[in-house]
Amino acid sequence: YPTWKRTLARRARESQMKRFCRAQAIQRRLEEIEVTFRELEQQGIKLEKLLRDENESPADQQTQWTNQLLYLVQKKNNLMTEESDLMIAVQELKLEEQQCQLDEKLRSYMNKEGECQHVPGRGSQLRACGIPSSTLTPAPTDTLKTAEDEKAEQEILKQLVEVVNKRNVLIQLQEEKRLSEL
């Protein structure tokens, strides 16, 4: 098993673990936001009741309650913005995972061209695929890659381009959102 294949497999596992950890962190934060939303709503309900029921309260007390209510609304809006950003990040993670899977499939089809077949009795030089040529010789491409393989490779490539375009749309959306907040 060539070193470069092991390296690619290891890198794929590492990036998959990073995506998994990021997904878990996002999920935890979304749960925290949900809990905070409920707390803010409860506080808001209490303040609204105070404002409605306490008409004879001093004006400065009512102003303080109104300011607290506006502050809660602002906090809730900030949380909604953060939640929206996290949902975009979730979509981006899904697309990133999909892209990695498609990359792997595409690589397996593309590697069929460069695979070697066992042929006894050759010299002892190393081939480009990293295996001693004493036992290997390049196989003709048309014997390894069938018409179905070619078709599947093209379909995977098409899907890969679609995923990359979707990721670009998400990135543009995030950039537009960031610029609108400035």
TORPA-4810 file (N, C-alpha, C, O; in nm, 3 decimals):
<nodes>
NODE_1_0.086_-0.118_0.000_0.000_0.000_0.000_0.090_0.123_0.000_0.162_0.146_0.097_Y
NODE_2_0.087_0.202_-0.107_0.179_0.316_-0.117_0.159_0.419_-0.006_0.050_0.437_0.048_P
NODE_3_0.269_0.485_0.026_0.268_0.585_0.132_0.169_0.697_0.103_0.099_0.743_0.194_T
NODE_4_0.162_0.742_-0.022_0.072_0.854_-0.054_-0.073_0.816_-0.033_-0.154_0.902_0.002_W
NODE_5_-0.109_0.689_-0.052_-0.247_0.647_-0.027_-0.277_0.649_0.123_-0.384_0.690_0.165_K
NODE_6_-0.179_0.604_0.201_-0.197_0.608_0.347_-0.209_0.752_0.395_-0.290_0.784_0.482_R
NODE_7_-0.126_0.839_0.338_-0.129_0.981_0.375_-0.264_1.042_0.341_-0.322_1.114_0.422_T
NODE_8_-0.315_1.014_0.221_-0.446_1.067_0.182_-0.556_1.015_0.274_-0.644_1.091_0.315_L
NODE_9_-0.550_0.887_0.307_-0.652_0.829_0.396_-0.644_0.893_0.534_-0.747_0.923_0.595_A
NODE_10_-0.522_0.913_0.585_-0.505_0.975_0.717_-0.558_1.118_0.717_-0.627_1.159_0.810_R
NODE_11_-0.524_1.193_0.613_-0.571_1.332_0.604_-0.723_1.338_0.594_-0.786_1.426_0.652_R
NODE_12_-0.781_1.245_0.520_-0.927_1.240_0.508_-0.990_1.214_0.644_-1.090_1.277_0.680_A
NODE_13_-0.933_1.120_0.720_-0.986_1.091_0.854_-0.972_1.211_0.946_-1.063_1.243_1.023_R
NODE_14_-0.857_1.279_0.939_-0.834_1.397_1.023_-0.933_1.507_0.991_-0.991_1.568_1.082_E
NODE_15_-0.954_1.534_0.863_-1.048_1.641_0.827_-1.190_1.601_0.863_-1.271_1.687_0.900_S
NODE_16_-1.222_1.472_0.854_-1.354_1.426_0.894_-1.374_1.446_1.044_-1.482_1.488_1.088_Q
NODE_17_-1.272_1.417_1.123_-1.281_1.438_1.268_-1.296_1.586_1.303_-1.371_1.622_1.393_M
NODE_18_-1.223_1.672_1.230_-1.235_1.816_1.254_-1.377_1.863_1.224_-1.435_1.941_1.300_K
NODE_19_-1.434_1.815_1.111_-1.571_1.853_1.077_-1.668_1.802_1.183_-1.762_1.872_1.221_R
NODE_20_-1.645_1.681_1.232_-1.731_1.623_1.334_-1.725_1.706_1.463_-1.829_1.734_1.523_F
NODE_21_-1.605_1.744_1.504_-1.589_1.827_1.625_-1.656_1.963_1.608_-1.722_2.012_1.700_C
NODE_22_-1.639_2.024_1.490_-1.705_2.153_1.464_-1.856_2.137_1.466_-1.927_2.223_1.520_R
NODE_23_-1.907_2.028_1.409_-2.051_2.004_1.409_-2.103_1.988_1.551_-2.211_2.039_1.584_A
NODE_24_-2.028_1.918_1.635_-2.069_1.902_1.775_-2.070_2.036_1.848_-2.162_2.065_1.924_Q
NODE_25_-1.968_2.117_1.824_-1.961_2.249_1.889_-2.078_2.336_1.844_-2.138_2.407_1.925_A
NODE_26_-2.110_2.331_1.716_-2.223_2.408_1.664_-2.352_2.360_1.728_-2.436_2.440_1.769_I
NODE_27_-2.369_2.229_1.736_-2.491_2.173_1.796_-2.505_2.216_1.942_-2.614_2.253_1.986_Q
NODE_28_-2.395_2.211_2.016_-2.399_2.256_2.157_-2.440_2.402_2.166_-2.523_2.440_2.249_R
NODE_29_-2.381_2.485_2.080_-2.412_2.628_2.084_-2.557_2.653_2.046_-2.622_2.739_2.106_R
NODE_30_-2.609_2.580_1.948_-2.750_2.595_1.910_-2.842_2.559_2.027_-2.944_2.624_2.049_L
NODE_31_-2.805_2.455_2.101_-2.884_2.418_2.219_-2.876_2.526_2.326_-2.977_2.557_2.389_E
NODE_32_-2.758_2.584_2.346_-2.743_2.694_2.443_-2.828_2.813_2.401_-2.891_2.877_2.485_E
NODE_33_-2.828_2.843_2.273_-2.907_2.956_2.223_-3.055_2.931_2.248_-3.128_3.023_2.288_I
NODE_34_-3.100_2.809_2.227_-3.241_2.776_2.249_-3.279_2.796_2.396_-3.385_2.852_2.426_E
NODE_35_-3.192_2.752_2.487_-3.218_2.771_2.630_-3.222_2.920_2.664_-3.309_2.965_2.737_V
NODE_36_-3.127_2.995_2.610_-3.121_3.139_2.637_-3.245_3.209_2.581_-3.298_3.301_2.644_T
NODE_37_-3.292_3.166_2.463_-3.415_3.222_2.407_-3.531_3.207_2.505_-3.604_3.302_2.533_F
NODE_38_-3.545_3.086_2.558_-3.655_3.061_2.652_-3.643_3.149_2.776_-3.743_3.203_2.825_R
NODE_39_-3.521_3.163_2.827_-3.500_3.248_2.945_-3.536_3.393_2.914_-3.601_3.460_2.994_E
NODE_40_-3.492_3.441_2.798_-3.521_3.580_2.759_-3.671_3.601_2.742_-3.725_3.705_2.779_L
NODE_41_-3.738_3.503_2.684_-3.883_3.514_2.667_-3.954_3.522_2.802_-4.046_3.602_2.819_E
NODE_42_-3.910_3.441_2.898_-3.970_3.444_3.031_-3.947_3.580_3.098_-4.038_3.636_3.160_Q
NODE_43_-3.825_3.631_3.086_-3.795_3.763_3.143_-3.879_3.870_3.074_-3.929_3.962_3.138_Q
NODE_44_-3.893_3.858_2.943_-3.972_3.955_2.867_-4.119_3.953_2.907_-4.183_4.057_2.917_G
NODE_45_-4.172_3.834_2.929_-4.312_3.821_2.971_-4.332_3.888_3.107_-4.431_3.959_3.127_I
NODE_46_-4.239_3.866_3.199_-4.249_3.929_3.332_-4.246_4.081_3.320_-4.325_4.150_3.384_K
NODE_47_-4.153_4.133_3.238_-4.143_4.279_3.222_-4.269_4.336_3.157_-4.316_4.443_3.197_L
NODE_48_-4.323_4.267_3.058_-4.446_4.315_2.994_-4.561_4.321_3.094_-4.637_4.417_3.096_E
NODE_49_-4.573_4.217_3.177_-4.678_4.216_3.279_-4.660_4.332_3.376_-4.757_4.398_3.414_K
NODE_50_-4.534_4.356_3.417_-4.508_4.467_3.508_-4.551_4.599_3.444_-4.613_4.683_3.508_L
NODE_51_-4.517_4.616_3.317_-4.551_4.741_3.248_-4.702_4.757_3.234_-4.752_4.869_3.245_L
NODE_52_-4.773_4.650_3.210_-4.919_4.659_3.191_-4.993_4.672_3.323_-5.090_4.748_3.334_R
NODE_53_-4.947_4.598_3.423_-5.020_4.593_3.550_-4.987_4.709_3.643_-5.069_4.746_3.726_D
NODE_54_-4.871_4.766_3.631_-4.826_4.869_3.724_-4.836_5.008_3.663_-4.736_5.079_3.651_E
NODE_55_-4.955_5.047_3.624_-4.975_5.180_3.564_-4.948_5.293_3.664_-4.909_5.403_3.625_N
NODE_56_-4.970_5.265_3.792_-4.950_5.369_3.891_-4.805_5.377_3.939_-4.773_5.458_4.026_E
NODE_57_-4.717_5.294_3.885_-4.575_5.299_3.921_-4.514_5.430_3.873_-4.564_5.491_3.779_S
NODE_58_-4.407_5.472_3.939_-4.341_5.596_3.898_-4.292_5.585_3.753_-4.259_5.477_3.704_P
NODE_59_-4.288_5.698_3.686_-4.249_5.703_3.545_-4.107_5.651_3.524_-4.079_5.581_3.426_A
NODE_60_-4.018_5.685_3.617_-3.880_5.638_3.601_-3.871_5.486_3.615_-3.785_5.424_3.553_D
NODE_61_-3.958_5.424_3.698_-3.961_5.278_3.709_-4.010_5.216_3.578_-3.954_5.116_3.532_Q
NODE_62_-4.114_5.275_3.519_-4.166_5.224_3.391_-4.062_5.240_3.280_-4.049_5.154_3.193_Q
NODE_63_-3.988_5.350_3.284_-3.882_5.372_3.185_-3.774_5.267_3.201_-3.721_5.215_3.102_T
NODE_64_-3.741_5.235_3.324_-3.639_5.133_3.350_-3.686_4.997_3.297_-3.608_4.925_3.234_Q
NODE_65_-3.812_4.962_3.320_-3.865_4.835_3.270_-3.868_4.832_3.118_-3.837_4.730_3.055_W
NODE_66_-3.904_4.944_3.060_-3.907_4.953_2.913_-3.766_4.935_2.857_-3.747_4.864_2.758_T
NODE_67_-3.669_5.000_2.920_-3.529_4.985_2.875_-3.481_4.840_2.889_-3.411_4.788_2.803_N
NODE_68_-3.520_4.776_3.000_-3.484_4.636_3.018_-3.548_4.548_2.910_-3.485_4.456_2.858_Q
NODE_69_-3.673_4.579_2.877_-3.742_4.503_2.773_-3.674_4.522_2.638_-3.657_4.426_2.563_L
NODE_70_-3.636_4.644_2.607_-3.565_4.671_2.481_-3.429_4.601_2.478_-3.386_4.552_2.373_L
NODE_71_-3.363_4.597_2.593_-3.236_4.526_2.601_-3.255_4.376_2.574_-3.175_4.315_2.504_Y
NODE_72_-3.362_4.318_2.630_-3.392_4.177_2.605_-3.420_4.151_2.457_-3.376_4.050_2.402_L
NODE_73_-3.492_4.242_2.394_-3.521_4.229_2.251_-3.391_4.234_2.171_-3.372_4.158_2.076_V
NODE_74_-3.302_4.325_2.209_-3.173_4.336_2.141_-3.091_4.207_2.157_-3.031_4.158_2.062_Q
NODE_75_-3.089_4.154_2.279_-3.017_4.028_2.304_-3.075_3.915_2.221_-3.003_3.833_2.164_K
NODE_76_-3.208_3.911_2.214_-3.274_3.806_2.137_-3.240_3.819_1.989_-3.217_3.719_1.921_K
NODE_77_-3.238_3.942_1.938_-3.201_3.964_1.798_-3.057_3.920_1.771_-3.028_3.861_1.666_N
NODE_78_-2.968_3.950_1.864_-2.828_3.906_1.849_-2.818_3.754_1.846_-2.741_3.697_1.768_N
NODE_79_-2.895_3.689_1.932_-2.895_3.542_1.933_-2.952_3.486_1.803_-2.904_3.384_1.752_L
NODE_80_-3.054_3.551_1.751_-3.112_3.505_1.624_-3.010_3.519_1.511_-3.003_3.432_1.423_M
NODE_81_-2.934_3.626_1.512_-2.829_3.644_1.412_-2.723_3.536_1.425_-2.680_3.478_1.326_T
NODE_82_-2.682_3.508_1.549_-2.583_3.403_1.572_-2.637_3.267_1.528_-2.565_3.188_1.467_E
NODE_83_-2.764_3.241_1.559_-2.825_3.115_1.518_-2.827_3.102_1.366_-2.801_2.994_1.312_E
NODE_84_-2.858_3.210_1.299_-2.858_3.211_1.153_-2.718_3.180_1.099_-2.703_3.102_1.005_S
NODE_85_-2.617_3.242_1.158_-2.479_3.215_1.117_-2.441_3.069_1.139_-2.373_3.008_1.057_D
NODE_86_-2.485_3.014_1.251_-2.455_2.874_1.281_-2.525_2.779_1.184_-2.469_2.677_1.146_L
NODE_87_-2.646_2.813_1.144_-2.717_2.729_1.048_-2.646_2.731_0.912_-2.641_2.630_0.842_M
NODE_88_-2.592_2.845_0.876_-2.513_2.853_0.753_-2.387_2.768_0.768_-2.347_2.699_0.674_I
NODE_89_-2.326_2.772_0.885_-2.206_2.691_0.909_-2.239_2.542_0.901_-2.158_2.463_0.853_A
NODE_90_-2.357_2.503_0.949_-2.400_2.363_0.940_-2.412_2.322_0.793_-2.366_2.215_0.754_V
NODE_91_-2.474_2.409_0.713_-2.487_2.380_0.570_-2.349_2.367_0.505_-2.325_2.279_0.423_Q
NODE_92_-2.260_2.457_0.544_-2.125_2.454_0.489_-2.053_2.324_0.527_-1.982_2.265_0.445_E
NODE_93_-2.071_2.279_0.651_-2.010_2.152_0.693_-2.065_2.034_0.614_-1.991_1.944_0.574_L
NODE_94_-2.197_2.035_0.592_-2.258_1.927_0.515_-2.201_1.924_0.373_-2.169_1.818_0.320_K
NODE_95_-2.189_2.042_0.313_-2.135_2.050_0.177_-1.987_2.010_0.175_-1.941_1.946_0.081_L
NODE_96_-1.915_2.048_0.278_-1.773_2.011_0.287_-1.758_1.859_0.297_-1.670_1.800_0.233_E
NODE_97_-1.842_1.796_0.377_-1.840_1.650_0.391_-1.875_1.585_0.257_-1.811_1.488_0.215_E
NODE_98_-1.978_1.638_0.193_-2.019_1.585_0.063_-1.906_1.599_-0.039_-1.881_1.508_-0.118_Q
NODE_99_-1.838_1.713_-0.037_-1.727_1.736_-0.129_-1.614_1.636_-0.104_-1.556_1.584_-0.199_Q
NODE_100_-1.583_1.611_0.021_-1.477_1.514_0.053_-1.512_1.374_0.004_-1.428_1.303_-0.050_C
NODE_101_-1.637_1.335_0.024_-1.679_1.203_-0.022_-1.672_1.193_-0.175_-1.627_1.092_-0.229_Q
NODE_102_-1.715_1.298_-0.243_-1.709_1.298_-0.389_-1.564_1.298_-0.437_-1.530_1.231_-0.534_L
NODE_103_-1.479_1.375_-0.369_-1.336_1.376_-0.403_-1.277_1.236_-0.394_-1.202_1.192_-0.482_D
NODE_104_-1.313_1.166_-0.287_-1.262_1.031_-0.267_-1.309_0.937_-0.378_-1.231_0.858_-0.431_E
NODE_105_-1.438_0.945_-0.411_-1.491_0.861_-0.519_-1.423_0.892_-0.651_-1.383_0.803_-0.726_K
NODE_106_-1.411_1.022_-0.680_-1.348_1.064_-0.805_-1.204_1.016_-0.811_-1.158_0.968_-0.915_L
NODE_107_-1.133_1.028_-0.701_-0.994_0.984_-0.696_-0.983_0.834_-0.725_-0.891_0.790_-0.793_R
NODE_108_-1.078_0.757_-0.672_-1.071_0.612_-0.696_-1.091_0.579_-0.844_-1.027_0.488_-0.896_S
NODE_109_-1.180_0.652_-0.911_-1.198_0.630_-1.055_-1.076_0.678_-1.133_-1.033_0.613_-1.228_Y
NODE_110_-1.023_0.792_-1.094_-0.908_0.846_-1.166_-0.783_0.760_-1.146_-0.698_0.752_-1.234_M
NODE_111_-0.773_0.696_-1.030_-0.657_0.612_-1.002_-0.658_0.482_-1.081_-0.556_0.415_-1.092_N
NODE_112_-0.772_0.447_-1.136_-0.777_0.326_-1.217_-0.684_0.335_-1.337_-0.635_0.234_-1.386_K
NODE_113_-0.661_0.456_-1.385_-0.570_0.475_-1.498_-0.427_0.443_-1.460_-0.352_0.391_-1.542_E
NODE_114_-0.388_0.474_-1.337_-0.248_0.460_-1.298_-0.216_0.336_-1.219_-0.103_0.319_-1.173_G
NODE_115_-0.314_0.247_-1.202_-0.287_0.126_-1.126_-0.197_0.033_-1.205_-0.187_0.043_-1.328_E
NODE_116_-0.132_-0.056_-1.135_-0.038_-0.149_-1.198_-0.087_-0.292_-1.183_-0.158_-0.325_-1.087_C
NODE_117_-0.050_-0.374_-1.279_-0.084_-0.516_-1.273_0.041_-0.596_-1.242_0.152_-0.554_-1.273_Q
NODE_118_0.022_-0.711_-1.181_0.134_-0.799_-1.145_0.183_-0.873_-1.270_0.107_-0.944_-1.335_H
NODE_119_0.311_-0.854_-1.302_0.375_-0.926_-1.413_0.511_-0.974_-1.362_0.600_-0.892_-1.340_V
NODE_120_0.529_-1.104_-1.344_0.655_-1.155_-1.290_0.771_-1.137_-1.388_0.751_-1.132_-1.509_P
NODE_121_0.894_-1.127_-1.332_1.014_-1.127_-1.413_1.058_-0.993_-1.468_1.121_-0.992_-1.574_G
NODE_122_1.032_-0.882_-1.406_1.076_-0.750_-1.453_1.196_-0.704_-1.372_1.232_-0.769_-1.274_R
NODE_123_1.259_-0.590_-1.411_1.374_-0.534_-1.340_1.338_-0.490_-1.199_1.222_-0.502_-1.160_G
NODE_124_1.434_-0.438_-1.122_1.409_-0.404_-0.982_1.397_-0.254_-0.958_1.424_-0.209_-0.847_S
NODE_125_1.358_-0.175_-1.059_1.342_-0.031_-1.039_1.205_-0.003_-0.977_1.113_-0.084_-0.986_Q
NODE_126_1.193_0.113_-0.914_1.065_0.153_-0.856_0.981_0.223_-0.962_1.032_0.307_-1.037_L
NODE_127_0.856_0.190_-0.967_0.762_0.254_-1.059_0.706_0.381_-0.993_0.725_0.404_-0.874_R
NODE_128_0.639_0.462_-1.071_0.580_0.586_-1.020_0.477_0.559_-0.912_0.452_0.643_-0.826_A
NODE_129_0.416_0.442_-0.917_0.314_0.411_-0.817_0.376_0.362_-0.686_0.303_0.327_-0.593_C
NODE_130_0.509_0.358_-0.677_0.575_0.328_-0.552_0.596_0.180_-0.524_0.628_0.143_-0.412_G
NODE_131_0.578_0.096_-0.623_0.595_-0.048_-0.604_0.707_-0.094_-0.696_0.716_-0.047_-0.809_I
NODE_132_0.794_-0.185_-0.651_0.905_-0.230_-0.736_0.855_-0.284_-0.870_0.762_-0.365_-0.875_P
NODE_133_0.917_-0.237_-0.977_0.873_-0.280_-1.109_0.917_-0.422_-1.140_0.887_-0.474_-1.248_S
NODE_134_0.989_-0.485_-1.048_1.026_-0.625_-1.068_0.901_-0.712_-1.074_0.902_-0.821_-1.131_S
NODE_135_0.795_-0.663_-1.014_0.671_-0.741_-1.015_0.556_-0.669_-1.082_0.446_-0.724_-1.092_T
NODE_136_0.578_-0.545_-1.129_0.466_-0.468_-1.183_0.499_-0.407_-1.317_0.615_-0.381_-1.350_L
NODE_137_0.394_-0.385_-1.394_0.405_-0.310_-1.518_0.275_-0.233_-1.535_0.170_-0.282_-1.494_T
NODE_138_0.278_-0.114_-1.594_0.154_-0.039_-1.609_0.055_-0.116_-1.694_0.090_-0.176_-1.796_P
NODE_139_-0.070_-0.114_-1.651_-0.175_-0.181_-1.727_-0.230_-0.086_-1.831_-0.233_0.035_-1.809_A
NODE_140_-0.274_-0.138_-1.943_-0.337_-0.051_-2.042_-0.462_0.013_-1.981_-0.539_-0.054_-1.913_P
NODE_141_-0.480_0.142_-2.007_-0.589_0.218_-1.946_-0.725_0.159_-1.980_-0.811_0.148_-1.893_T
NODE_142_-0.744_0.120_-2.105_-0.876_0.074_-2.146_-0.914_-0.059_-2.081_-1.033_-0.092_-2.079_D
NODE_143_-0.820_-0.134_-2.030_-0.857_-0.259_-1.962_-0.898_-0.234_-1.818_-0.968_-0.316_-1.758_T
NODE_144_-0.857_-0.123_-1.761_-0.891_-0.094_-1.622_-1.017_-0.009_-1.609_-1.097_-0.031_-1.519_L
NODE_145_-1.035_0.087_-1.697_-1.146_0.181_-1.685_-1.250_0.148_-1.792_-1.224_0.160_-1.912_K
NODE_146_-1.367_0.107_-1.746_-1.474_0.071_-1.838_-1.553_0.195_-1.877_-1.531_0.303_-1.823_T
NODE_147_-1.644_0.178_-1.972_-1.731_0.289_-2.013_-1.818_0.334_-1.895_-1.846_0.453_-1.879_A
NODE_148_-1.860_0.238_-1.814_-1.940_0.272_-1.696_-1.858_0.355_-1.598_-1.908_0.449_-1.536_E
NODE_149_-1.730_0.318_-1.585_-1.641_0.394_-1.498_-1.626_0.537_-1.547_-1.632_0.632_-1.468_D
NODE_150_-1.608_0.553_-1.677_-1.596_0.688_-1.736_-1.721_0.769_-1.709_-1.714_0.886_-1.672_E
NODE_151_-1.837_0.706_-1.729_-1.965_0.774_-1.708_-1.981_0.812_-1.560_-2.022_0.924_-1.528_K
NODE_152_-1.948_0.720_-1.471_-1.958_0.746_-1.327_-1.863_0.858_-1.287_-1.898_0.944_-1.206_A
NODE_153_-1.742_0.856_-1.343_-1.644_0.961_-1.313_-1.696_1.098_-1.355_-1.682_1.195_-1.281_E
NODE_154_-1.757_1.106_-1.473_-1.812_1.233_-1.521_-1.927_1.279_-1.432_-1.940_1.398_-1.404_Q
NODE_155_-2.012_1.185_-1.389_-2.124_1.219_-1.302_-2.074_1.271_-1.167_-2.127_1.369_-1.114_E
NODE_156_-1.973_1.207_-1.113_-1.915_1.251_-0.985_-1.853_1.389_-1.000_-1.868_1.474_-0.913_I
NODE_157_-1.785_1.410_-1.111_-1.725_1.541_-1.137_-1.832_1.649_-1.145_-1.814_1.759_-1.094_L
NODE_158_-1.943_1.616_-1.210_-2.056_1.711_-1.221_-2.111_1.743_-1.081_-2.136_1.859_-1.049_K
NODE_159_-2.131_1.639_-0.999_-2.180_1.659_-0.863_-2.083_1.742_-0.780_-2.123_1.827_-0.701_Q
NODE_160_-1.955_1.717_-0.800_-1.851_1.790_-0.728_-1.857_1.939_-0.761_-1.845_2.023_-0.672_L
NODE_161_-1.874_1.971_-0.888_-1.885_2.111_-0.930_-2.009_2.175_-0.868_-2.004_2.290_-0.825_V
NODE_162_-2.120_2.101_-0.862_-2.243_2.153_-0.800_-2.221_2.185_-0.652_-2.265_2.289_-0.603_E
NODE_163_-2.153_2.095_-0.582_-2.126_2.116_-0.439_-2.036_2.237_-0.419_-2.060_2.318_-0.330_V
NODE_164_-1.934_2.249_-0.502_-1.843_2.365_-0.491_-1.920_2.494_-0.517_-1.898_2.593_-0.448_V
NODE_165_-2.010_2.493_-0.615_-2.090_2.612_-0.644_-2.182_2.646_-0.526_-2.199_2.764_-0.493_N
NODE_166_-2.241_2.545_-0.464_-2.326_2.570_-0.347_-2.245_2.629_-0.232_-2.291_2.720_-0.163_K
NODE_167_-2.123_2.579_-0.213_-2.036_2.634_-0.108_-2.002_2.779_-0.138_-1.999_2.863_-0.048_R
NODE_168_-1.977_2.810_-0.265_-1.948_2.949_-0.304_-2.067_3.039_-0.274_-2.049_3.152_-0.228_N
NODE_169_-2.189_2.991_-0.300_-2.309_3.070_-0.271_-2.317_3.099_-0.121_-2.347_3.211_-0.081_V
NODE_170_-2.289_2.998_-0.039_-2.291_3.019_0.107_-2.187_3.121_0.150_-2.214_3.206_0.235_L
NODE_171_-2.069_3.112_0.093_-1.962_3.206_0.127_-2.002_3.347_0.086_-1.978_3.442_0.161_I
NODE_172_-2.061_3.362_-0.032_-2.107_3.494_-0.077_-2.216_3.547_0.016_-2.218_3.666_0.049_Q
NODE_173_-2.307_3.459_0.058_-2.413_3.499_0.150_-2.354_3.549_0.281_-2.397_3.652_0.333_L
NODE_174_-2.256_3.478_0.334_-2.191_3.520_0.458_-2.121_3.655_0.440_-2.128_3.741_0.527_Q
NODE_175_-2.054_3.672_0.327_-1.983_3.798_0.301_-2.081_3.914_0.289_-2.057_4.021_0.345_E
NODE_176_-2.192_3.894_0.217_-2.293_3.999_0.205_-2.352_4.033_0.341_-2.374_4.149_0.373_E
NODE_177_-2.377_3.931_0.420_-2.432_3.951_0.554_-2.333_4.031_0.640_-2.373_4.122_0.712_K
NODE_178_-2.206_3.994_0.632_-2.103_4.064_0.709_-2.094_4.210_0.666_-2.084_4.299_0.751_R
NODE_179_-2.097_4.235_0.536_-2.088_4.372_0.486_-2.210_4.454_0.524_-2.199_4.574_0.551_L
NODE_180_-2.327_4.392_0.527_-2.448_4.466_0.564_-2.449_4.503_0.712_-2.515_4.599_0.751_S
NODE_181_-2.376_4.427_0.793_-2.370_4.456_0.937_-2.274_4.570_0.970_-2.279_4.626_1.079_E
NODE_182_-2.186_4.604_0.875_-2.089_4.710_0.901_-2.150_4.847_0.895_-2.080_4.947_0.915_L
</nodes>
